[in-house]
Amino acid sequence: MRYVVKSIPCGKIRGIDTLKGYSYFSNIPYAKAARWEKPVQVTSWEGEYDASTPTPFCSQLGEFSTATSPTSVFYGYENIVKQAVRYTEDCHRLNIWAPDGAEKVPVIVYIHGGSYCTGGSTAPAYGGAGYAKKGLVAVTINYRLNLFASAVGGGHTGNYGLWDQITALQWIRDNIAAFGGDPDRVTIMGESAGAMSVQDLVLAPQAKGLFSGAIMMSGGGILPREFGRRPAVEAEAVWEKIRIAMGAENWEQLQKAPADKLFHTWSKITAEYKYITPATPIVDGITIPALPEELAESGNVNGVPTIIGFLSEDMWPNTLYEAALDWGVRMEKAGKAPVYGYYFDRQLPGSDDGAFHGCDIRYAFGSFDTCWRPFEETDYRISENMMDYFAAFAATGKPAVPGLATWAPLGKQQTDFLHFGDEPCDMVSVPKDRLIAFQALGKPFPTRNV
C-alpha cells in the first residue's frame, strides 16, 4: 500500500494513494461530543493522523439486535460487497477522495439516508472515486442517528444529527483547501433522510455560507408531517415516557444509561407513533427556527441553487413530485436561486421492482461494480449523464453540460422535469397519473424475504 501525507490546519494526515489519480482519506475526526451534547469541532491533533483505517458507523440497530425486516434485507442484498461494520457513539468521522494535483476544485459532500436511524458514510453505493476522477473533491460524512440524535427534554433540544452535519461542514470549510477543494464551492447532496437533511440545512441559519449548492434525491421541499419536522413539545412528551420507562429519576441518569437498554426502550415506545421515523428533526426554534413553509414564505432560507429529484416507484412518488415542484415555485416567488427537478424511471435490470427508492444513488456515484444487477449500456449512459450534470452544477451552480439537454429550472410557468430513463435525457411533463397509481398501492419500499 502506498501512502500520501498532507499538512492541513488540523495537523499532518496520512491517507492512501490509490495510484488511480486520486487519494483516499478515511475515518477523519471532525468533531467530538458526548451523548446528547452539541459537537465541538476538531481543530488539531497531535502527530500524524492515520486516515487509512476503516470508518465506523454511528450507533444503530445493527449494534443492538440481529433482527432484520424484508425491506432491510432487500437493500442489503443489493450490495455484493458486504461490510464488517463497527458501531460507536463516538462516530463523528468523514471520508475524502481528493484528485491528484487538485487546486480549488468543486467539492461534493454526501449525507447518507436511512430514515435518520441507520446507515453510514462508507456504504458501497456511494464511494466518491467517480467524482474524484472527474476532478472534484468528494466527501461523505457520519452524523448521529436514532435516539442519539433526537433527545428532547431536561435541557436537551434534539437535532443533534443536524448539529453534527453543520459542524462537519464547518470542518470542511476550514480544511478542504489542503485537499485541493474550494471552500466557496461546496455542494451538499443527500438521498431520502439525507435529502431531508439537506433541506434542513437550507433552513438552518447556522449553515448559512457553508455551502453553495444543494442536491436532494427523494426528499426535497416541504413534506407532510409524516415525513417532516415535529413540534418540540410532542418530542418532549415522548422522551418523558422514555425516561419513566427507563426508571431514571432525572436526565443525568438517562444520559448515562446503558446504550442497549436505552435503544430497546426508545424503539418500543416510539413504535406507538405514526411518524415515518421517530428520529425526525424537530422545530427547535434554533436550527429549524420555524415550520419550513413559514420560512419559505418569508424568504428566510439559505437560497442556493438546488436540484431535487425523485423516482417513478419511489417512496410516495406523487408526494415527492408535488413537494419538489412546490419548492421550485416558492423559491421563484421569493426571488431565490433556481430549483431544478429531475424524474427517474429507468426500470433496473434484474428484477421487476422498477425505479425503486434509492436506486438512483448508484447512478449518481457510478457504483455499479458493487451491485449484483446486470447493468446495461443504457444504465452506464444514464450514470455518466447524471454525474456530468451534478459535477457541472457543483462547479458553476448550473447543471449545464455541452451535448446534453438544457435543464430548465422549475417555476410557476415551467413545470417540466429533466428525465433520466431509457431515452436520452430531455425535459418532460411528469406522468402524474402513474405516480398516483403507484402511491395508491401503499408499497413505498421494495422487500425481499428474510
Secondary structure, 3 states (H helix, E strand, C coil): CCEEEEEECCEEEEEEECCCCEEEEEEEECEECCCCCCCEECCCCCCEEECCCCCCEECCHHHHCCCCCHHHHHHHHCECCCCCCCEECCCCEEEEEEECCCCCEEEEEEECCCCCCCCCCCCHHHCCHHHHHCCCEEEEECCCCHHHHHCEECCEECCHHHHHHHHHHHHHHHHHHHHCEEEEEEEEEEECHHHHHHHHHHHCHHHCCCCCEEEEECCCCCCCCCCCCEEHHHHHHHHHHHHHHCCCCCHHHHHCCCHHHHHHHHHHHHCCCCCCCCCCCEECCCCCCCCHHHHHHHCCCCCCCEEEEEECECCCHHHHHHHHHHHHHHHHHHCCCCEEEEEECCCCCCCCCCCECCCHHHHHHCCHHHECCCCCHHHHHHHHHHHHHHHHHHHHCCCCCCCCCCCCCCCCCCCCEEEECCCCCEEECCCHHHHHHHHHCCCCCCCCCC
